């Protein structure tokens, strides 16, 4: 298996937190304890000493007033303090230098993403001038400190704090799902298997006796998996052998699954914020993504965005295996994009963003990607809002031969790569989900082909066909391979016979009004109680527009708001565990 390392720059980069450093809230007792953090790749070496002071939030003259991106107006409150600064639109180095110039002895950047990873921080243009220590903590820990500051002082120590008892796990040391979002038709028969396991790190002075790694999986709040195994004694500063737990194949259907890990051992841990970790994967109706699914915003999860070092041409690709695929259509792609320029409208005229779908046929059976094995089957040119500097985009995939309609898969078993491509000279970033790190898949040699990687990349392609070349793995530009998921989603419409589902029989369905104007109602009566009933509304191209699901029903009623849809023909799909039925619905204006 090849291992490529290409230099990358990013909004943030991720490396392991040093075992010799810590960030600890000393008081008040309500929020006291060690906090999870990332460090700045600039400023004082956190392992070179300790810094203790009361905390204060920076205030600048322009909202949002706590991000330190404008002139600081409370300099008298910051001298001699550990200063907290909210993450925002300016560089980390700029924020930290503003705090240092106001007299701060340390700087703590507070993340602005709920549940986000605490990545390390790049210096930006002025980071080299910073001499105080700089760390980043979670949004949640920052909010707790801010709330307590309203009641009185908060005292913090940052630096070389060594605990007697301190074991940990992190996102790069455990087995995460092979990708974050998978359609239900791609689950079963070994197509999608989660293989829990991980490595325990002992960062404390004392040896860790009887360490245990526990893994659980919950589906919609109900536990469906629980396994644990013990490791040998872990001496100070060492790690356990990889602990492998029984595999799991989801059978519960569409919904969110949460995979959680917890470490326990014979001693009381003095820094227990890193003794547990969790990630999610989502079984969807028709979406593939290497990233987790952001249920709230109905899109792939994103913690960060990356591009190639120096900017310019970049193509990121995610690969997916589809079985029983004949007749399925590749509908559209959703992804995140941002620019370092003022707005997308400031790009040069020749700069362009495209999406692609490629078939990969491993002609020589070596599991490695080569250009002659790729065929361009669908693409589209992306129209961006020129007034923005970041946005989520959904783009229809057009069949390459005539540039009209969706591409329909011909073969039963295919390998599909979805690519988001920028061609130009600007710095353009695409979204990634760092919370589904596949480092352990790589380290345990579980990738059977390069299609399993969370992404591949290239900066070159054939000008006529768009077929990529010079495939490479991602590197964070700071000495470590990065294996987080690309936040790009592929929407697929499977044919009913593709999923081998029978047609529903003895079902009574009443749809009214039909044609509809603003909304229509569906009344369904089944011959017996069904474990679930699922409704999907699709357009004539097969794209999913609405979906709803209920459990344990025989008679049901559902209302669909179609006021935002253009006039035309649509289809309502009714599905239970016994099969599927489809009914035409017209919308008129």
C-alpha positions in Angstrom: 0.0 0.0 0.0 1.3 3.4 -0.9 1.8 6.2 1.7 1.9 9.7 0.2 2.7 12.8 2.2 1.8 16.1 0.6 2.2 19.4 2.4 -1.0 21.1 3.4 -2.0 24.3 5.0 -5.2 24.8 6.9 -7.4 26.9 9.1 -6.4 24.5 11.9 -4.2 21.5 12.1 -4.3 18.5 14.6 -1.5 16.8 16.5 -1.4 14.9 19.7 -1.4 16.9 23.0 1.9 16.5 24.8 1.8 14.1 27.8 3.9 16.7 29.8 1.5 19.6 29.5 -2.0 20.5 30.8 -4.5 23.3 31.2 -6.1 23.2 34.6 -8.8 25.4 36.2 -7.8 25.7 39.8 -10.9 27.5 41.1 -13.8 27.9 41.6 -14.4 24.2 42.5 -17.6 24.1 40.3 -15.5 24.0 37.1 -12.1 22.9 38.5 -10.0 20.3 36.8 -7.9 19.6 33.7 -9.4 20.6 30.3 -8.9 19.2 26.9 -6.9 21.5 24.7 -4.9 22.0 21.6 -1.7 24.1 21.4 -0.4 26.9 19.2 2.4 26.1 16.8 3.8 29.4 17.9 4.4 31.3 21.2 6.1 29.8 24.3 6.7 26.1 24.6 4.0 24.9 27.0 6.4 22.2 28.3 9.0 24.8 29.3 7.3 26.0 32.5 4.0 26.8 34.1 1.9 29.9 34.1 -0.8 30.6 36.7 -3.1 33.6 36.7 -6.7 34.7 37.0 -8.7 34.7 33.7 -10.3 37.5 31.8 -12.0 37.8 28.4 -10.7 40.1 25.8 -13.0 42.9 24.6 -12.6 44.7 21.3 -14.5 47.6 19.7 -16.5 45.7 17.1 -19.0 42.8 17.6 -18.4 40.0 18.2 -16.5 41.8 21.0 -14.7 38.8 22.4 -12.8 37.5 19.3 -9.9 39.9 19.5 -10.0 40.8 15.8 -10.3 44.6 16.3 -8.8 47.2 18.6 -8.8 45.9 22.2 -10.7 48.3 24.6 -10.1 46.6 28.0 -6.3 46.5 28.1 -6.3 47.5 31.8 -8.2 44.4 32.7 -5.8 42.0 30.9 -2.4 42.8 32.3 -1.0 39.8 34.2 -4.0 37.7 33.3 -4.5 34.5 31.3 -6.7 36.0 28.6 -9.5 34.1 26.9 -10.4 35.0 23.2 -13.2 33.5 21.2 -12.3 31.9 17.9 -13.5 34.1 15.0 -12.6 35.5 11.6 -9.0 36.6 12.2 -5.8 34.5 12.6 -4.9 32.8 15.8 -1.5 34.6 15.9 -3.2 37.9 15.6 -5.5 37.2 18.5 -2.6 36.0 20.7 -0.4 39.0 19.9 -3.3 41.4 20.7 -3.6 39.7 24.2 0.2 39.8 24.7 0.4 43.5 23.8 -2.3 44.1 26.4 -0.1 42.5 29.1 -1.4 38.9 29.1 0.8 36.1 30.5 -1.1 33.5 28.5 -3.8 33.2 25.9 -6.6 30.7 25.6 -8.6 30.6 22.4 -12.2 29.3 22.8 -13.5 27.2 20.0 -16.7 28.3 18.3 -17.9 24.9 17.2 -20.1 22.9 19.6 -18.5 19.5 20.2 -15.7 20.5 17.9 -12.2 19.0 18.1 -9.6 21.0 20.0 -7.1 21.2 17.2 -3.7 22.8 17.3 -3.4 26.3 15.8 -1.3 27.7 13.0 0.6 31.0 13.5 -0.6 33.0 10.6 1.2 36.2 9.6 2.2 37.5 13.0 2.4 34.4 15.2 6.2 34.4 15.2 6.0 37.6 17.3 4.1 35.9 20.1 6.1 34.9 23.2 3.4 33.8 25.6 1.8 30.3 25.7 -1.3 29.8 23.5 -3.8 27.0 23.7 -7.3 26.3 22.3 -10.1 24.8 24.5 -13.6 23.7 23.6 -16.7 25.9 23.2 -18.3 24.2 26.2 -15.3 24.7 28.6 -15.0 28.3 27.5 -18.7 29.0 28.1 -18.4 27.5 31.6 -15.4 29.8 32.4 -17.3 32.8 31.1 -20.3 32.0 33.2 -18.2 31.7 36.4 -16.4 35.0 35.7 -19.7 36.7 36.2 -19.7 35.4 39.8 -16.0 36.1 40.6 -12.4 35.2 39.8 -11.4 32.1 37.8 -7.8 30.9 38.3 -6.1 28.8 35.7 -2.7 27.1 35.3 -1.3 26.1 32.0 2.0 24.4 31.2 4.1 21.5 32.4 1.8 19.9 34.9 2.5 16.2 35.4 -0.2 14.0 37.1 0.5 10.8 39.1 -2.4 9.0 37.5 -3.4 9.9 34.0 -4.4 7.5 31.2 -6.2 8.6 28.0 -7.6 7.8 24.6 -8.2 10.1 21.7 -9.8 10.1 18.3 -6.6 9.0 16.5 -6.1 6.1 18.9 -9.5 4.4 18.6 -11.3 2.6 15.7 -13.9 4.9 14.3 -16.5 3.7 11.7 -15.1 3.3 8.2 -17.1 6.3 7.1 -19.7 8.4 8.7 -22.8 8.2 6.6 -24.0 5.2 4.6 -27.4 4.5 2.8 -29.4 1.6 4.1 -29.1 -0.2 0.8 -25.3 -0.3 1.4 -25.6 -2.1 4.8 -25.8 -5.8 5.2 -23.9 -8.8 3.9 -20.6 -7.4 5.2 -20.8 -4.1 3.2 -20.5 -1.9 6.2 -18.9 -3.2 9.4 -17.7 -1.3 12.4 -14.6 -2.8 14.1 -14.2 -1.3 17.6 -10.9 -1.2 19.3 -8.1 1.1 20.3 -4.9 2.0 22.2 -4.6 3.3 25.7 -1.9 5.9 26.6 -0.5 6.3 30.1 0.6 9.9 30.5 0.9 9.7 34.3 3.9 9.2 36.6 2.5 5.9 38.0 2.0 2.7 36.0 -1.6 1.9 35.1 -2.8 -1.4 36.5 -5.7 -3.4 35.0 -6.6 -0.9 32.2 -9.9 -1.8 30.4 -11.2 -0.4 27.1 -15.0 -0.4 27.0 -17.0 0.2 23.7 -20.7 0.7 23.4 -23.0 1.5 20.5 -26.4 3.2 20.8 -29.0 3.5 18.2 -31.5 6.3 18.7 -30.7 6.1 22.4 -30.9 2.3 22.8 -27.8 0.3 23.4 -27.2 -2.3 20.7 -23.6 -3.2 21.4 -21.4 -3.4 24.6 -18.0 -5.1 24.7 -14.8 -4.7 26.8 -11.3 -6.1 27.1 -8.4 -5.6 29.4 -4.8 -4.7 28.5 -1.5 -5.6 30.2 -0.1 -3.2 32.8 0.9 0.1 31.0 4.1 1.6 32.4 4.4 5.3 32.7 4.8 7.1 29.3 3.9 4.0 27.3 0.9 2.7 25.5 -1.1 -0.5 25.5 -1.1 -3.0 22.6 -4.0 -2.5 20.3 -7.1 -3.8 21.9 -9.4 -5.5 19.4 -13.1 -5.9 20.2 -15.8 -7.9 18.4 -17.1 -6.3 15.2 -20.6 -4.9 14.7 -22.9 -4.7 11.6 -25.8 -2.4 12.0 -29.2 -4.0 11.5 -31.5 -1.5 13.2 -32.2 0.6 10.1 -32.1 4.3 9.4 -31.0 6.6 12.2 -28.0 7.8 14.1 -25.6 5.4 15.9 -23.2 6.6 18.6 -20.0 4.7 19.2 -18.5 5.5 22.6 -15.2 4.4 24.3 -14.3 4.6 27.9 -11.1 3.7 29.8 -11.0 2.6 33.4 -8.3 1.2 35.6 -7.4 0.6 39.3 -6.5 4.2 40.2 -8.5 7.4 40.2 -7.5 9.5 37.2 -6.5 13.0 38.0 -7.1 14.3 34.4 -10.2 12.3 33.3 -11.5 14.6 30.5 -9.7 12.3 28.0 -10.8 9.0 29.5 -13.8 8.8 27.1 -14.6 9.7 23.6 -17.5 9.1 21.2 -18.3 9.5 17.5 -21.4 8.8 15.4 -22.3 7.2 12.2 -25.6 7.5 10.4 -27.5 5.0 8.3 -29.4 7.2 5.8 -32.0 6.9 3.1 -29.7 7.6 0.2 -26.5 9.4 1.2 -22.9 8.4 1.2 -20.3 10.5 3.1 -16.9 9.8 4.7 -17.9 12.4 7.3 -20.5 12.0 10.1 -24.0 13.4 9.4 -24.9 16.7 11.0 -28.5 15.9 11.8 -29.4 19.4 12.9 -28.4 21.0 9.6 -29.1 17.9 7.4 -25.6 17.9 5.8 -22.2 16.3 6.4 -20.4 17.3 9.6 -17.5 19.7 9.3 -14.9 20.7 11.9 -12.3 22.3 9.6 -11.3 23.1 6.0 -8.1 22.4 4.1 -6.3 23.0 0.9 -2.9 22.4 -0.8 0.1 24.2 0.4 0.4 27.6 -1.3 -3.1 27.4 -2.8 -4.0 26.8 -6.4 -5.3 23.6 -8.1 -6.8 21.0 -5.8 -9.0 18.0 -6.2 -10.3 16.0 -3.2 -11.9 12.6 -3.8 -14.0 10.2 -1.6 -14.6 6.6 -2.7 -17.6 4.4 -2.1 -18.4 0.8 -3.0 -21.9 0.1 -4.3 -23.4 -3.4 -4.6 -26.6 -4.4 -6.3 -26.2 -1.0 -8.0 -27.6 -1.5 -11.5 -30.3 1.1 -12.2 -29.3 3.4 -9.4 -28.8 7.1 -10.3 -26.1 9.5 -9.0 -28.2 12.5 -8.2 -26.2 15.3 -6.6 -23.2 16.3 -4.3 -23.2 18.5 -1.2 -20.0 20.1 0.1 -18.4 23.0 2.0 -16.1 25.5 0.3 -14.4 28.6 1.6 -11.9 31.1 0.2 -9.1 33.1 1.8 -10.0 36.0 -0.5 -12.6 38.6 0.5 -15.4 36.8 -1.3 -15.8 34.3 -4.1 -16.5 37.3 -6.4 -12.9 38.5 -6.1 -11.5 35.4 -7.9 -9.9 35.7 -11.3 -12.2 35.1 -14.2 -10.6 31.7 -15.1 -10.9 30.3 -11.6 -13.6 27.5 -11.4 -15.1 24.9 -9.1 -16.4 21.6 -10.4 -17.8 18.3 -9.0 -17.1 15.0 -10.6 -18.2 11.3 -10.4 -15.7 8.7 -11.5 -16.0 5.0 -11.9 -12.9 3.1 -10.7 -12.1 -0.3 -12.1 -9.1 -2.0 -10.5 -7.9 -3.4 -13.8 -4.8 -5.1 -12.4 -6.2 -6.1 -9.1 -3.5 -4.3 -7.0 -5.9 -2.2 -5.0 -4.0 1.0 -6.0 -5.4 3.9 -7.8 -4.1 4.8 -11.3 -5.4 7.3 -13.8 -6.0 4.7 -16.5 -8.5 2.9 -14.2 -10.8 6.0 -13.9 -13.7 7.0 -16.1 -15.5 10.3 -15.8 -19.3 9.5 -15.8 -20.9 12.7 -14.3 -19.9 16.3 -13.5 -21.1 19.8 -13.2 -19.8 23.3 -12.9 -20.5 24.9 -9.5 -22.2 28.3 -9.3 -21.2 30.1 -6.0 -22.7 33.1 -4.3 -20.1 35.7 -5.2 -21.0 37.8 -2.1 -19.8 35.1 0.4 -16.4 33.8 1.5 -17.8 30.4 2.6 -20.9 28.3 1.9 -22.5 24.9 1.6 -23.3 24.0 -2.0 -25.6 21.3 -3.4 -24.9 20.5 -7.1 -26.7 18.2 -9.5 -24.6 15.6 -11.2 -25.0 15.6 -15.0 -24.3 12.6 -17.1 -21.0 13.2 -19.0 -22.0 12.0 -22.5 -24.8 14.5 -23.1 -24.7 16.7 -20.0 -28.4 16.2 -19.3 -30.0 14.1 -16.6 -28.4 12.0 -13.9 -26.0 9.1 -14.5 -27.6 5.7 -14.2 -25.3 2.9 -13.0 -25.1 0.0 -15.4 -23.3 -2.7 -13.4 -24.3 -4.4 -10.2 -21.0 -3.8 -8.4 -19.2 -0.5 -8.9 -16.7 1.7 -7.2 -17.6 5.4 -7.3 -15.3 8.3 -6.5 -16.9 11.8 -5.9 -14.6 14.7 -6.4 -14.7 18.4 -5.5 -12.2 20.4 -7.6 -10.9 23.9 -7.7 -8.8 25.2 -10.6 -7.2 28.6 -10.2 -4.5 30.5 -8.2 -6.4 31.4 -5.1 -6.5 29.7 -1.6 -9.6 27.6 -1.6 -10.6 25.3 1.2 -12.9 22.2 1.3 -14.5 20.9 4.4 -13.3 18.0 6.6 -14.6 16.1 9.6 -11.7 15.4 12.0 -13.9 13.6 14.5 -14.0 10.4 12.4 -10.2 9.9 12.2 -9.2 6.6 10.5 -5.6 6.6 11.7 -6.1 3.2 13.4 -7.6 1.7 10.2 -4.4 2.6 8.5 -2.1 1.5 11.4 -3.9 -1.8 11.7 -3.7 -2.4 7.9 -7.5 -2.7 7.5 -7.7 -0.7 4.3 -8.1 -3.4 1.7 -8.0 -0.9 -1.2 -7.1 2.8 -1.5 -10.8 3.4 -2.1 -11.2 2.9 1.7 -9.1 5.9 2.6 -11.1 8.9 4.0 -10.0 10.8 0.9 -7.3 11.0 -1.7 -6.1 14.2 -3.4 -4.3 15.5 -6.5 -3.4 18.9 -8.0 -3.3 17.6 -11.6 -5.8 16.1 -14.0 -6.4 15.5 -17.7 -7.7 18.8 -19.2 -10.2 17.0 -21.5 -11.6 14.2 -19.3 -11.0 15.6 -15.8 -9.5 12.3 -14.8 -7.2 12.8 -11.8 -3.5 11.9 -11.6 -0.7 11.7 -9.0 -2.9 10.5 -6.2 -1.8 11.2 -2.7 -2.7 10.9 0.9 -3.2 14.0 3.0 -0.6 15.5 5.4 -1.3 18.3 7.8 1.9 20.1 7.0 3.2 19.6 10.6 4.8 16.1 10.3 1.8 13.8 10.7 -0.6 12.1 8.4 -4.1 13.3 8.6 -6.9 10.8 8.2 -10.1 12.7 8.9 -13.2 12.4 6.6 -13.9 14.6 3.6 -17.2 16.5 4.3 -18.7 15.7 0.9 -22.0 13.9 0.4 -23.2 11.9 -2.6 -26.9 11.5 -3.0 -28.0 8.3 -4.7 -31.4 7.0 -5.8 -31.5 3.2 -5.7 -34.1 1.4 -7.8 -36.6 -0.6 -5.8 -35.5 -3.9 -7.4 -31.9 -2.8 -6.8 -32.4 -3.2 -3.1 -34.2 -6.4 -3.7 -37.3 -5.1 -1.9 -40.7 -6.6 -2.9 -43.6 -4.5 -3.8 -46.0 -3.8 -0.9 -49.3 -5.7 -1.3 -52.7 -5.3 0.5 -51.9 -1.7 1.3 -54.6 1.0 1.2 -53.3 4.5 0.4 -55.3 7.7 0.0 -53.6 10.8 -1.2 -55.5 14.1 -1.2 -55.7 16.7 -2.7 -53.9 15.3 -5.8 -53.0 17.5 -7.6 -51.8 19.5 -4.6 -51.0 23.2 -4.3 -49.6 23.9 -0.8 -49.7 20.5 0.9 -51.1 17.0 0.5 -52.2 14.4 3.0 -51.4 10.6 2.9 -53.6 8.1 4.7 -52.2 4.6 4.9 -53.8 1.3 6.2 -51.6 -1.8 6.4 -52.9 -5.4 6.7 -51.1 -5.7 10.1 -48.8 -3.8 12.4 -45.5 -2.9 10.8 -42.2 -2.3 12.6 -42.0 1.0 10.8 -43.4 3.0 8.0 -41.3 5.4 6.0 -42.3 8.1 3.5 -40.1 9.6 0.9 -41.1 12.3 -1.7 -38.9 12.4 -4.8 -38.8 14.4 -8.0 -38.8 12.9 -11.5 -35.0 12.7 -11.4 -35.2 10.6 -8.3 -33.8 13.2 -5.9 -35.1 12.9 -2.3 -37.0 16.0 -1.2 -38.7 14.9 2.0 -38.6 11.9 4.3 -40.4 10.9 7.5 -40.5 7.7 9.5 -42.7 6.2 12.3 -42.4 3.0 14.3 -45.0 0.3 15.1 -48.0 1.4 13.0 -50.8 -0.1 11.1 -52.9 3.0 10.3 -51.1 6.3 9.7 -51.6 9.8 8.4 -48.8 12.1 7.2 -48.9 15.7 5.8 -46.3 17.0 3.3 -45.8 20.8 2.7 -45.0 21.2 -1.0 -45.5 25.0 -1.2 -41.9 25.6 -2.1 -41.8 23.0 -4.9 -42.3 24.1 -8.5 -45.2 22.7 -10.4 -44.7 19.2 -11.9 -44.8 15.5 -11.3 -43.5 13.9 -8.0 -43.5 10.5 -6.4 -44.4 9.4 -2.9 -42.6 6.2 -1.8 -44.2 4.2 1.1 -41.9 1.6 2.6 -42.2 -0.9 5.4 -40.1 -4.0 6.4 -42.3 -5.9 3.9 -41.5 -3.9 0.8 -42.1 -0.6 -1.0 -44.8 1.0 -3.1 -44.7 4.2 -5.2 -47.5 6.6 -6.0 -47.5 9.7 -8.3 -48.3 13.1 -6.9 -48.8 16.3 -9.0 -48.1 19.8 -7.8 -49.8 22.7 -9.6 -49.6 26.5 -9.2 
